Amino acid sequence: MSASRREFLKTATAVAGASFIPYWLPVDRTAAAESKSANDRLRAGCIGNGGMGSGDARAVRNFADIVAFCDVDRSHSERLHSDPKIGAGKGDIYDDYRKVLDRSDIDVVTISTPDHWHTKIAIDALRAGKDVYCQKPLTLTIDEGKLLCKVLNETGRVFQVGTQQRSDEKFQTAVALARAGRIGKIHRVTVAIGGAAQGSGFMKTQPPKELDWERWLGQTPKVDYIPERCHKNFRWWYEYSGGKMTDWGAHHVDIAQWALGFENTGPSTIEVLSCEHPQPLKNGWPTVDNAFNTAIRFNVRCQFPDGVEMFIRNEADDLGFTNGVMFEGDQGRYFVNRGKLTGAPVDALKDDPLPADALTALRKGKPKDSHMGNFIACVRDRGPTQSDVFSHHRNLSTCHLANIAMRLGRTLTWDPVSEQIVGDAEANAFLSRPQRQGYEVG
């Protein structure tokens, strides 16, 4: 193979006689079907090998040879490395992700770390010339999202965000129904995402020998190890994540704004109708260091142009659901979540289907595929991914703003052009975070 695999993959679709058939011929082929040939497969490095990392590794394994595993908890990497369906004992194990990025033979990386590491590793990967599949939520702050968009524009790499609902036909149909005007003018969308976990009185102890706690903390404040701060429970700490607001909000708010056509802008006001945190906050920051601290119950109203309201709630008990998205217009309503797509407009599709190109347009011209398959197809043709960084940044900004409003207990006015909170210096300070020396994002 000439020069490098990466350069080959960039140009192969434009070169007659390339060693693989372009993904769009024939239309019933998926990226998975095109990744079987030994001389055609990419090489991948998997960074973050815990729960989500296991799923991402299994997915990318369908298209690529995994040659590197990396996690600050070595037991995670060893588990995936030895898994017969993932590493099968092959590939190298690293504790420092930079060693993965230094390898010139790696084409793509998956990033499945805790949230506070996503942006830094992603930026470093882009600058190292890698194409990136990164789990959601992509950022810890709005300013991280702005920086990531800038670096992506500078590097021109392929980047897929792990909001896999964008590749699910139920959600694509829900978006298409809204855009086709099947319920008339939409005036209200309700997003229910569940509440955060509660827990307190956690004991400080020594980290296990296989975990590099210093590196796990990264940009966040140096604190004593508490098992509940780490791994499966990190989402319930504002230091590392944003609770359910950025966990499930990254999925459902994304679908709502995509359907409404606001995926590249944002709300004008964010109003907290109700909110309950498990522990007291002072100036928006936790006052207890051994307890979960993200909001457990909430109802936030986001006002968009043209009078559209979006309510982000822990549950929509009055509407009869605890997880999903309800679209309401002047001609009806319908509901979608991962289990179902229901409502009169959905039933009407039997006799009045959507235009033939409605879903194709949402798939950016590509055939139906898995989320990872779409990423691989885009790596091959350098086209736009199903879940791009730019729209994700805007949709996730709504979630970040909702968290800021809840933490400070007041309504925010947002300028989506300048990406600043209007007339509120204290709130604007939450658009970024202090970062520990040696772990700065940039």
C-alpha positions in Angstrom: 0.0 0.0 0.0 1.5 3.4 -1.0 2.5 6.2 1.4 0.1 5.5 4.2 -3.3 3.9 4.7 -4.7 7.2 5.7 -3.8 9.0 2.5 -5.0 6.0 0.5 -8.4 6.2 2.2 -8.6 9.9 1.5 -8.1 9.5 -2.2 -9.4 6.1 -3.1 -13.0 7.2 -3.9 -11.6 9.5 -6.5 -9.2 7.1 -8.1 -10.3 4.6 -10.8 -9.6 1.1 -9.8 -9.5 1.7 -6.1 -9.4 -1.4 -4.0 -12.9 -1.0 -2.6 -16.2 -0.1 -4.2 -17.6 3.3 -3.0 -20.2 2.9 -0.3 -23.0 4.2 -2.4 -22.7 1.4 -5.0 -25.0 -0.5 -4.8 -27.4 1.3 -2.5 -28.1 -1.8 -0.3 -24.5 -2.1 0.8 -23.5 -0.7 4.1 -20.1 0.3 5.5 -20.0 -3.0 7.4 -20.2 -5.0 4.1 -17.3 -3.0 2.7 -14.9 -3.6 5.6 -14.3 -7.3 5.2 -11.3 -7.3 3.0 -8.1 -7.6 5.0 -6.3 -4.9 2.9 -9.3 -2.6 3.2 -9.7 -2.4 6.9 -8.9 0.7 9.0 -6.8 0.6 12.1 -8.4 1.9 15.3 -7.3 3.0 18.8 -9.9 2.8 21.5 -9.5 5.5 24.2 -11.7 4.9 27.3 -12.5 1.2 27.8 -15.2 1.2 30.4 -18.9 0.7 29.9 -19.5 2.9 26.9 -16.0 2.0 25.6 -17.0 -1.6 25.5 -19.9 -0.9 23.2 -17.9 1.5 21.0 -15.1 -1.0 20.7 -17.5 -3.8 19.6 -19.0 -1.4 17.0 -15.8 -0.2 15.5 -14.4 -3.8 15.5 -16.9 -4.5 12.7 -15.0 -2.1 10.4 -11.4 -1.8 11.8 -8.6 -3.7 13.4 -8.2 -2.5 16.9 -4.5 -2.1 17.5 -4.5 0.0 20.7 -6.5 0.1 23.9 -6.1 2.9 26.4 -7.6 3.7 29.8 -6.4 5.2 33.0 -7.9 2.1 34.7 -5.7 -0.7 33.3 -8.2 -3.3 34.2 -10.7 -1.9 31.7 -8.1 -2.1 28.8 -7.1 -5.6 29.8 -10.7 -6.7 29.8 -11.4 -5.5 26.3 -8.0 -6.7 25.0 -8.7 -10.2 26.1 -12.4 -10.2 25.1 -12.6 -12.7 22.1 -15.2 -10.5 20.4 -13.1 -7.3 20.7 -9.4 -7.6 21.1 -8.9 -11.3 21.1 -5.6 -10.8 22.8 -4.3 -8.6 20.0 -3.3 -4.9 20.1 -1.3 -2.9 22.6 -2.4 -1.5 25.9 -1.6 2.1 27.0 -2.3 4.2 30.1 -1.6 7.6 28.3 -3.8 8.4 25.3 -1.1 10.5 23.8 0.8 7.3 23.0 -2.1 6.2 20.9 -2.2 9.5 19.0 1.5 9.3 18.4 1.1 6.1 16.3 1.1 6.9 12.6 -0.6 3.6 11.7 -3.8 4.5 13.5 -6.5 5.9 11.3 -9.4 6.4 13.7 -10.0 6.7 17.4 -13.0 6.1 19.6 -13.2 8.3 22.7 -15.4 6.9 25.4 -14.0 8.5 28.5 -15.8 10.4 31.2 -17.3 13.7 29.9 -14.6 16.0 31.3 -11.9 14.4 29.1 -13.9 14.3 25.8 -12.9 17.7 24.4 -9.2 17.6 25.3 -8.6 14.2 23.8 -10.7 15.0 20.8 -8.8 18.2 20.0 -5.4 16.4 20.4 -6.7 13.6 18.2 -7.8 16.0 15.5 -4.4 17.8 15.5 -2.7 14.4 15.3 -4.5 13.7 12.1 -7.0 11.2 13.4 -10.6 10.8 12.5 -12.7 10.7 15.6 -15.8 9.0 17.0 -16.5 10.5 20.4 -19.2 9.8 22.9 -21.7 12.4 24.0 -21.9 14.8 25.7 -19.0 16.1 23.7 -18.1 19.0 26.1 -18.1 20.0 29.7 -18.7 23.7 28.9 -19.9 25.9 26.1 -16.5 27.4 25.5 -15.1 23.9 25.0 -17.6 23.4 22.2 -16.6 26.7 20.5 -13.0 25.6 20.6 -13.7 22.2 19.3 -15.6 23.6 16.3 -12.6 25.9 15.6 -10.1 23.1 15.7 -12.3 20.9 13.5 -12.5 23.6 10.9 -8.8 24.0 11.0 -8.0 20.3 10.7 -10.8 19.1 8.3 -11.0 15.7 9.9 -14.1 13.5 10.1 -15.9 13.5 13.4 -18.9 11.6 14.5 -20.6 12.4 17.9 -22.1 9.3 19.6 -25.7 10.6 19.6 -26.8 7.4 17.9 -30.5 8.3 17.9 -29.7 10.3 14.8 -29.2 7.0 13.0 -32.4 5.5 14.3 -35.3 5.4 11.8 -37.9 6.2 14.5 -36.2 9.4 15.4 -35.5 10.3 11.8 -39.2 9.8 11.0 -40.1 12.0 14.0 -37.9 14.7 12.7 -39.2 14.3 9.1 -42.8 14.6 10.4 -42.1 17.9 12.0 -40.3 19.3 9.0 -43.1 18.1 6.7 -45.6 20.1 8.7 -47.7 17.0 9.6 -48.9 18.6 12.8 -49.0 22.1 11.4 -47.1 24.8 13.2 -45.4 23.4 16.2 -45.8 25.5 19.3 -44.6 23.2 22.1 -42.1 20.3 22.6 -41.7 18.4 25.8 -38.5 16.6 26.5 -38.4 14.1 29.5 -35.0 12.7 30.4 -35.4 11.3 33.9 -33.8 12.5 37.2 -30.3 12.1 38.6 -29.2 9.7 41.2 -29.1 10.6 44.9 -26.4 9.7 47.4 -24.3 11.2 50.2 -21.9 10.4 53.0 -19.5 8.7 50.6 -16.2 7.5 52.2 -12.8 8.8 51.0 -10.2 6.1 50.5 -7.2 5.1 48.4 -7.7 4.5 44.7 -7.2 0.9 43.5 -3.7 0.2 42.2 -4.9 -0.3 38.6 -6.4 3.3 38.5 -4.4 6.4 37.9 -6.6 8.8 39.9 -4.5 11.8 39.2 -4.9 11.4 35.5 -8.6 10.4 35.8 -9.3 13.8 37.4 -7.6 15.6 34.5 -8.6 19.3 34.3 -10.9 19.1 37.3 -10.0 20.0 40.9 -7.6 17.7 42.8 -9.7 15.8 45.4 -9.4 12.6 47.4 -10.6 9.4 45.8 -14.2 8.4 46.4 -15.3 5.3 44.5 -18.7 7.0 43.8 -16.9 9.9 42.0 -15.5 7.5 39.4 -16.6 5.2 36.6 -20.3 4.5 36.5 -21.3 7.4 38.8 -19.3 10.3 37.5 -22.3 11.8 35.8 -23.9 12.8 39.1 -21.1 15.3 39.9 -21.1 18.8 38.3 -17.3 18.6 38.4 -17.2 15.9 35.7 -20.5 16.1 33.9 -24.0 17.7 34.0 -26.3 15.1 35.4 -29.3 13.9 33.3 -29.4 17.3 31.6 -26.3 16.6 29.5 -26.6 12.8 29.7 -30.1 12.2 28.2 -30.5 15.8 27.2 -27.7 15.4 24.7 -29.9 12.8 23.0 -33.5 14.2 23.3 -32.8 17.9 23.1 -30.7 17.1 20.0 -33.7 15.4 18.4 -36.1 18.3 19.3 -33.9 21.1 18.0 -33.1 19.0 14.8 -36.8 18.6 14.2 -37.6 22.3 14.8 -34.8 23.5 12.6 -32.9 25.1 15.4 -29.9 22.7 15.4 -27.5 25.5 14.4 -28.8 28.2 16.7 -30.4 28.1 20.2 -33.1 29.4 22.5 -33.4 33.1 23.4 -34.4 32.6 27.0 -34.0 29.7 29.5 -36.3 29.9 32.5 -36.3 27.6 35.5 -39.8 26.7 36.5 -38.7 24.3 39.2 -35.5 22.6 40.3 -34.3 20.5 43.1 -30.7 19.6 43.9 -29.8 16.8 46.3 -27.3 19.1 48.1 -27.1 22.8 48.7 -25.2 25.0 46.2 -23.4 28.2 46.8 -23.0 30.6 43.8 -23.8 27.6 41.7 -21.1 25.3 43.2 -21.5 22.3 45.5 -20.9 22.8 49.2 -20.5 19.1 50.1 -17.6 17.1 48.7 -18.8 13.6 49.4 -22.3 13.6 47.8 -23.9 13.6 44.4 -24.7 17.1 43.4 -26.5 17.3 40.0 -30.2 18.3 39.8 -32.6 15.5 40.5 -35.9 17.1 39.6 -36.4 20.0 37.2 -38.6 21.7 34.7 -36.9 24.2 32.4 -38.6 26.3 29.7 -36.6 27.3 26.6 -38.1 29.9 24.4 -37.2 29.7 20.7 -38.0 32.0 17.8 -41.5 32.0 16.3 -43.0 31.3 19.7 -41.8 27.7 20.0 -41.4 26.5 23.6 -39.4 23.5 24.7 -39.7 22.1 28.2 -36.9 20.0 29.5 -38.2 17.9 32.5 -37.1 15.0 34.6 -40.5 13.5 33.8 -43.7 14.6 32.0 -46.1 12.8 34.3 -49.0 15.0 33.2 -48.4 13.8 29.6 -47.8 10.2 30.7 -44.2 9.6 30.0 -40.8 9.7 31.8 -38.5 9.5 28.8 -39.0 10.7 25.3 -40.0 13.7 23.2 -43.6 15.0 22.6 -44.2 17.3 19.7 -47.4 19.4 19.8 -48.7 21.5 16.9 -52.0 23.2 16.0 -53.0 20.1 14.0 -52.0 17.3 16.4 -49.2 15.8 18.3 -47.0 12.7 18.4 -44.4 11.0 20.7 -41.1 9.3 20.1 -38.5 7.5 22.3 -36.3 4.5 21.8 -39.1 2.1 22.2 -41.9 3.7 20.1 -43.1 6.3 17.7 -46.9 6.9 18.2 -49.7 9.4 17.4 -52.3 10.1 14.8 -49.7 11.6 12.4 -47.7 8.4 12.6 -50.8 6.2 11.9 -51.5 8.4 8.9 -48.2 7.5 7.3 -49.9 4.2 6.1 -52.1 6.1 3.7 -50.0 9.3 3.3 -46.3 8.4 3.5 -43.6 11.0 3.7 -41.8 12.0 0.5 -39.4 9.3 -0.8 -36.4 11.5 -0.1 -37.4 12.8 3.4 -35.2 10.3 5.3 -32.5 10.3 2.7 -32.1 14.1 3.2 -31.8 13.7 6.9 -29.1 11.0 6.3 -27.2 13.6 4.2 -27.6 11.5 1.1 -26.2 8.3 2.6 -28.0 5.0 2.8 -29.5 3.7 6.1 -26.7 2.4 8.3 -25.6 2.0 11.9 -24.1 5.0 13.6 -20.6 3.6 13.5 -21.2 2.5 9.9 -22.1 6.0 8.9 -18.9 7.2 10.5 -16.8 4.7 8.6 -18.6 5.6 5.3 -17.7 9.3 6.0 -14.1 8.4 6.8 -14.0 6.8 3.3 -15.6 9.6 1.3 -14.7 12.6 3.7 -18.4 13.6 3.7 -20.5 15.0 6.6 -21.4 12.7 9.4 -24.8 12.0 10.7 -24.1 13.6 14.0 -21.8 16.5 13.4 -19.9 18.6 16.0 -21.4 21.9 15.0 -25.0 21.0 15.5 -24.2 19.0 18.6 -22.4 22.0 20.1 -25.5 24.1 19.5 -27.9 21.6 20.9 -25.8 20.7 23.8 -25.3 24.4 24.6 -29.1 24.4 25.4 -28.4 21.7 28.0 -25.4 23.6 29.4 -27.5 26.8 29.6 -30.3 24.9 31.4 -27.8 23.6 34.0 -26.3 27.1 34.5 -29.9 28.5 35.0 -30.7 25.8 37.5 -27.4 26.2 39.4 -27.8 30.0 39.7 -31.6 29.8 40.1 -32.6 32.5 37.5 -33.7 33.1 34.0 -31.0 33.6 31.4 -31.1 35.5 28.1 -29.0 33.9 25.4 -27.5 35.5 22.3 -26.8 32.6 19.9 -24.8 34.8 17.6 -22.2 36.0 20.1 -22.7 32.8 22.2 -22.9 34.9 25.4 -25.4 35.2 28.2 -26.8 38.8 28.0 -26.1 41.1 31.0 -25.1 38.5 33.5 -21.3 38.3 34.2 -21.7 35.6 36.9 -23.6 33.3 34.5 -21.1 34.0 31.7 -18.3 32.8 34.0 -19.9 29.3 33.7 -19.3 29.2 30.0 -15.8 28.0 30.9 -14.1 26.3 33.9 -10.8 26.8 35.7 -8.5 24.0 34.5 -5.7 22.3 36.5 -2.2 23.0 35.3 -1.0 20.4 32.9 -4.5 19.3 31.8 -5.6 22.5 30.1 -8.0 22.1 27.1 -6.7 23.9 24.1 
